[in-house]
Structure formats: structure tokens, C-alpha cells
Amino acid sequence: RWETDRCLFHIVLITQMWYYHDMKRTVLNQAQLQLLEQALAAHGSVVTFADLAALLPGKSAAGRRTFVKSLVDAGWLVRIKRGVFQIADMSSLGTLSISRLAVAQIIVPDSYVSFEVALQHWGLHDQLPATVTSIAVQQRGPVVIEGIRYRYVKTVKDYYFGWQTMELSQRQVRVAYPEKSLVDLLQFHRSRSSLSLVIEKLTENHRQIDFDRLQAFLLQANLTTLRLGGYLLDQAGMDTTGLRQRSEASTSVSHATPESDDYAARWRLYVDPVMTGEAAPLR
């Protein structure tokens, strides 16, 4: 990829063409071109300020900051978070062109993408969510970049599992398995709307869901989440013996939502009306 970008940068230099972004001229001079070429070769399209500064040994600290800022102002470096940038090409000058999932991983490296965006990645959700939700073991406030909100749900290490690492935009990105995305929706975003979404995905995509994996993930979740998933799978006529044994080991009672008032004694669970309607999974 960097060889292609290198050729594009040379086209800019040789032809001295002018490109506009927000009414600013963005032509590269020789020093800027050389820095971006070296950065692409050494680090790929995502670089840190330290990476760039190391390629400017002849400049003072203030000079390095000024040099990098000039590339940001011209649109050739697009800020992802403090001190981390994407090197733009001519087709994406001034905007991020890497995967939103990769951006989420860059903002909080110790995280994995889940919820609707992960389901969409696996082909189980046909809408483009405006929020990318990730699960992380550290607290991080939401970040908005180019109209996309990146949100991080903090969890403990016991529940930090269930993703697959893949390469997206030349980055290693952790994406929750579809089954773990459904479990995360039940555990970290418990509401009538999230219950409806989980039921919808189980109903519409049951041939694409690995139910053995789903039950394994439910066994690792908290008790209320296990009972929610177990109840839904029970309604679908599946063998939920393992889930039921774990549920029965506790005498406590769980609630699907604050509005739940229909008691399912088999699961010691107060279920929400959305779980008992005709939309119940696989009926």
C-alpha cells in the first residue's frame, strides 16, 4: 500500500498540482514528501508523533511540532487521537479512510469491537450504526471523530473474551464473535430495545449462529445474562441443561428489565413482555 501512496506523492511533487481541502492549498514540499514516504515505509499508514519526530533528527522539539502541525493543517495527517495520525492519500485528503473498527482499536488498544457494529461486520446487521461500541478493561470516555461516536464499555477481565483478531486497514483488530456480541448486548446494554434486537438476530439469523458457542459464552457471563439467554433458547426448544444447572445453583432472582413482571420459575427470572411475544426466537 505504501508503494502506491509513494507514487501518488511523487505525482503531486512532479506536476505541482494543487489540491484543496476546506479552501486550503495542500501541496507537499520535498521535505514533507520525504518524511511521509519514510513514515509509510517504516510504520504503514498509521503513525505516532514519536514515529515522525524520529525522522526529523535535525530539528528542535519545537521545530518537529511545527513540521507535523503543518502536515495536519494541510490534511496529509489526520488525527485519530492525541499523538496518533493516519497518513492520507489524495483520495481521502483531510479525512480518515481506514476502517472504523481499526480506529476504535487504535483509540483503546486493549479493547474489542462489539454490539451492532460487530454484528454488521459478520453480516448479521444491515444498518450502519453511528456509534461504534467496544468492550475494554479500562475506563475511556466517548470520542467523536468525523461524526462517528466511539464508545467504550468498561468490564472486568472475567468478561473480557470472545473476539477474533483480524487484519483491517493493515491493523490487527479485535472483533467480537457474533455470539459474543449478542451476549454483550444482554449483559452490558440490558433494555427492552436490546432484548428486541437480540431476539431479532436469533430469529432472522439462526442458521448463522453457532448455538454451542453461544451457550459456552453464556456460561462465562454473569448470572442474569445467563438466565436471559437460557430462557430465550429454552423458548426455542433447545437443550439448555448446562445453563439451567448453573442458574439453579443460585437461589437469587433476576430481572430482565426494570419493567419485567412475568415470573419464569424455571429460570428464577422476571421476563419482559418482549420476550414472551410472537417475536420470541425461532418460533
C-alpha positions as CSV (number, residue, x, y, z in Angstrom):
1,R,0.0,0.0,0.0
2,W,2.8,2.5,0.9
3,E,4.4,2.0,-2.6
4,T,1.1,3.2,-4.1
5,D,0.9,6.2,-1.8
6,R,4.6,6.9,-2.6
7,C,3.8,7.1,-6.3
8,L,0.9,9.4,-5.6
9,F,3.0,11.7,-3.6
10,H,5.5,11.9,-6.4
11,I,2.8,12.8,-8.8
12,V,2.0,15.7,-6.6
13,L,5.6,16.8,-6.4
14,I,6.3,16.4,-10.1
15,T,3.2,18.0,-11.6
16,Q,2.9,20.7,-8.8
17,M,-0.8,20.2,-8.9
18,W,-2.9,22.0,-6.2
19,Y,-5.5,20.2,-4.1
20,Y,-8.0,21.9,-1.9
21,H,-9.4,20.9,1.4
22,D,-11.5,23.5,3.3
23,M,-10.2,26.1,0.8
24,K,-6.5,25.4,1.9
25,R,-3.7,24.7,-0.6
26,T,-2.2,21.3,0.3
27,V,0.8,20.9,-2.0
28,L,3.7,18.9,-0.5
29,N,7.2,20.3,-0.5
30,Q,10.3,18.0,-0.8
31,A,10.9,17.7,3.0
32,Q,7.3,16.9,3.7
33,L,7.2,14.3,0.9
34,Q,10.3,12.6,2.2
35,L,9.0,12.4,5.7
36,L,5.7,10.9,4.7
37,E,7.5,8.4,2.4
38,Q,9.8,7.3,5.2
39,A,6.9,7.1,7.7
40,L,4.8,4.9,5.3
41,A,7.8,2.6,4.7
42,A,8.6,2.2,8.4
43,H,5.2,2.2,10.0
44,G,2.4,2.0,7.4
45,S,-0.5,4.5,7.2
46,V,-0.9,4.9,11.0
47,V,1.9,6.7,12.8
48,T,2.6,8.4,16.1
49,F,4.1,11.8,16.7
50,A,7.2,9.9,18.1
51,D,7.5,8.0,14.9
52,L,7.5,11.2,12.9
53,A,9.8,13.1,15.3
54,A,12.4,10.3,15.0
55,L,12.5,11.0,11.2
56,L,13.3,14.7,11.9
57,P,16.6,14.4,13.8
58,G,17.9,17.8,12.6
59,K,15.0,19.8,14.1
60,S,14.4,21.0,17.6
61,A,11.5,19.8,19.6
62,A,9.5,22.9,18.7
63,G,10.5,22.6,15.0
64,R,9.3,19.0,14.9
65,R,5.9,20.0,16.4
66,T,5.6,22.8,13.8
67,F,6.6,20.5,11.0
68,V,4.0,17.9,12.0
69,K,1.3,20.5,12.6
70,S,1.9,21.8,9.0
71,L,1.0,18.4,7.7
72,V,-2.1,18.2,9.9
73,D,-3.2,21.6,8.8
74,A,-2.8,20.6,5.1
75,G,-4.8,17.4,5.5
76,W,-1.9,15.0,4.9
77,L,-2.0,13.8,8.5
78,V,-5.5,13.1,10.0
79,R,-5.6,13.0,13.8
80,I,-7.1,9.8,15.3
81,K,-6.2,10.6,18.9
82,R,-3.6,12.6,20.7
83,G,-0.3,11.9,19.1
84,V,-1.6,9.3,16.6
85,F,-2.4,10.1,12.9
86,Q,-3.3,8.5,9.7
87,I,-1.3,9.4,6.6
88,A,-3.9,10.5,4.0
89,D,-3.7,9.8,0.3
90,M,-5.1,12.1,-2.4
91,S,-8.5,10.4,-2.5
92,S,-9.0,10.9,1.2
93,L,-7.2,14.2,1.9
94,G,-8.1,15.5,5.3
95,T,-10.4,12.6,6.2
96,L,-9.9,9.2,7.7
97,S,-10.0,6.3,5.2
98,I,-9.2,3.4,7.4
99,S,-11.9,1.1,8.8
100,R,-14.0,2.4,11.7
101,L,-13.2,-0.8,13.5
102,A,-9.5,-0.1,13.2
103,V,-10.0,3.4,14.5
104,A,-11.7,2.0,17.6
105,Q,-8.8,-0.3,18.3
106,I,-6.3,2.5,17.9
107,I,-8.1,4.7,20.4
108,V,-8.1,2.0,23.0
109,P,-5.7,-0.8,22.0
110,D,-6.9,-3.1,24.9
111,S,-10.5,-3.4,23.6
112,Y,-12.6,-5.3,21.1
113,V,-15.5,-4.1,18.9
114,S,-18.9,-5.5,19.8
115,F,-22.6,-4.8,19.7
116,E,-24.2,-3.8,16.4
117,V,-21.0,-2.9,14.5
118,A,-19.6,-6.3,15.2
119,L,-22.8,-7.9,14.1
120,Q,-22.7,-5.8,10.9
121,H,-19.1,-6.9,10.3
122,W,-20.3,-10.6,10.3
123,G,-23.3,-9.8,8.1
124,L,-26.0,-10.1,10.8
125,H,-26.9,-6.4,10.9
126,D,-27.8,-4.4,7.8
127,Q,-27.8,-0.9,9.3
128,L,-24.7,1.4,9.6
129,P,-24.7,2.4,13.3
130,A,-23.5,5.9,14.1
131,T,-21.8,4.6,17.3
132,V,-19.0,2.0,17.4
133,T,-19.2,0.3,20.8
134,S,-16.2,-1.6,22.1
135,I,-15.6,-3.5,25.3
136,A,-12.5,-2.5,27.3
137,V,-10.8,-3.3,30.6
138,Q,-10.0,0.4,31.2
139,Q,-12.3,3.4,31.5
140,R,-12.4,5.6,28.5
141,G,-14.9,8.4,27.6
142,P,-16.6,8.5,24.2
143,V,-14.7,10.0,21.3
144,V,-16.3,11.6,18.2
145,I,-14.3,11.6,15.0
146,E,-15.8,12.8,11.7
147,G,-19.4,12.3,13.0
148,I,-18.7,8.7,14.3
149,R,-19.0,8.2,18.0
150,Y,-16.6,5.7,19.5
151,R,-17.9,4.4,22.9
152,Y,-16.1,2.1,25.3
153,V,-17.9,-0.1,27.9
154,K,-15.6,-1.0,30.8
155,T,-15.7,-4.6,32.1
156,V,-13.6,-6.8,34.3
157,K,-11.1,-9.4,32.9
158,D,-13.5,-12.3,33.6
159,Y,-15.9,-11.0,30.9
160,Y,-13.2,-9.8,28.5
161,F,-13.2,-12.6,26.0
162,G,-14.9,-13.8,22.8
163,W,-13.3,-12.0,20.0
164,Q,-11.4,-12.9,16.8
165,T,-8.3,-10.9,15.8
166,M,-8.2,-10.0,12.1
167,E,-6.4,-7.6,9.8
168,L,-8.4,-4.5,8.8
169,S,-6.7,-1.5,7.1
170,Q,-3.4,-3.1,7.8
171,R,-4.1,-3.2,11.5
172,Q,-4.7,-6.1,13.9
173,V,-8.3,-5.5,15.1
174,R,-10.3,-7.5,17.7
175,V,-13.9,-8.1,16.7
176,A,-16.4,-10.0,18.9
177,Y,-17.8,-13.2,17.5
178,P,-21.5,-12.7,16.6
179,E,-22.5,-14.9,19.6
180,K,-20.4,-12.8,22.0
181,S,-21.9,-9.6,20.5
182,L,-25.4,-10.9,21.5
183,V,-24.2,-11.8,25.0
184,D,-22.6,-8.4,25.4
185,L,-25.9,-6.7,24.4
186,L,-27.7,-8.7,27.1
187,Q,-25.0,-8.1,29.7
188,F,-23.8,-4.5,29.1
189,H,-26.9,-2.9,27.5
190,R,-29.8,-4.5,29.1
191,S,-33.0,-2.8,27.9
192,R,-36.2,-3.6,26.1
193,S,-34.7,-2.4,22.8
194,S,-31.5,-4.5,23.2
195,L,-33.7,-7.6,24.1
196,S,-35.7,-7.0,20.9
197,L,-32.5,-6.7,18.9
198,V,-31.1,-10.0,20.3
199,I,-34.4,-11.8,19.7
200,E,-34.5,-10.4,16.1
201,K,-30.9,-11.6,15.4
202,L,-31.6,-15.0,16.8
203,T,-34.8,-15.3,14.8
204,E,-33.5,-13.9,11.5
205,N,-30.0,-15.4,11.5
206,H,-30.4,-18.6,13.5
207,R,-28.7,-20.6,10.7
208,Q,-25.6,-18.3,11.0
209,I,-25.4,-18.5,14.8
210,D,-23.2,-21.1,16.5
211,F,-25.5,-22.1,19.4
212,D,-22.9,-24.3,21.0
213,R,-20.6,-21.3,21.1
214,L,-23.4,-19.0,22.3
215,Q,-24.1,-21.3,25.2
216,A,-20.4,-21.5,26.1
217,F,-20.3,-17.7,26.2
218,L,-23.4,-17.5,28.3
219,L,-21.8,-19.9,30.8
220,Q,-19.0,-17.4,31.2
221,A,-21.3,-14.4,31.6
222,N,-23.0,-13.1,34.7
223,L,-26.0,-14.9,36.2
224,T,-28.7,-12.6,34.9
225,T,-27.3,-12.7,31.3
226,L,-27.1,-16.5,31.5
227,R,-30.7,-16.7,32.6
228,L,-31.8,-14.3,29.8
229,G,-30.0,-16.3,27.2
230,G,-31.1,-19.6,28.7
231,Y,-34.8,-18.5,28.7
232,L,-34.7,-17.4,25.1
233,L,-33.0,-20.7,24.0
234,D,-35.5,-22.7,26.1
235,Q,-38.3,-20.9,24.3
236,A,-36.8,-22.1,21.1
237,G,-36.9,-25.7,22.2
238,M,-33.1,-26.1,22.6
239,D,-31.3,-28.2,25.2
240,T,-30.3,-25.8,27.9
241,T,-29.4,-28.3,30.6
242,G,-26.0,-26.8,31.3
243,L,-27.3,-23.3,31.5
244,R,-30.2,-24.4,33.8
245,Q,-27.8,-26.2,36.2
246,R,-25.7,-23.1,36.5
247,S,-28.9,-21.0,37.1
248,E,-30.3,-23.3,39.7
249,A,-27.0,-23.2,41.7
250,S,-28.2,-19.7,42.9
251,T,-31.4,-19.0,44.8
252,S,-31.3,-15.3,43.8
253,V,-33.9,-13.9,41.4
254,S,-33.1,-11.9,38.3
255,H,-34.9,-9.3,36.3
256,A,-34.7,-8.9,32.5
257,T,-35.6,-5.2,32.7
258,P,-37.0,-2.9,35.4
259,E,-40.4,-3.3,33.8
260,S,-40.3,-7.1,33.9
261,D,-43.2,-8.6,36.0
262,D,-43.9,-12.0,34.5
263,Y,-42.0,-14.6,36.6
264,A,-40.5,-17.7,34.9
265,A,-39.8,-20.0,37.8
266,R,-37.8,-22.4,35.7
267,W,-35.1,-19.7,35.3
268,R,-35.8,-17.6,38.5
269,L,-36.2,-14.7,36.1
270,Y,-38.8,-11.9,35.7
271,V,-39.1,-11.7,32.0
272,D,-40.0,-8.6,29.9
273,P,-43.1,-8.8,27.7
274,V,-41.0,-8.6,24.6
275,M,-39.5,-12.0,25.5
276,T,-42.9,-13.7,25.5
277,G,-44.5,-12.3,22.4
278,E,-44.7,-13.8,18.9
279,A,-41.2,-12.4,18.2
280,A,-39.6,-14.9,20.5
281,P,-36.7,-16.6,18.7
282,L,-37.1,-19.5,16.3
283,R,-40.8,-19.9,16.9
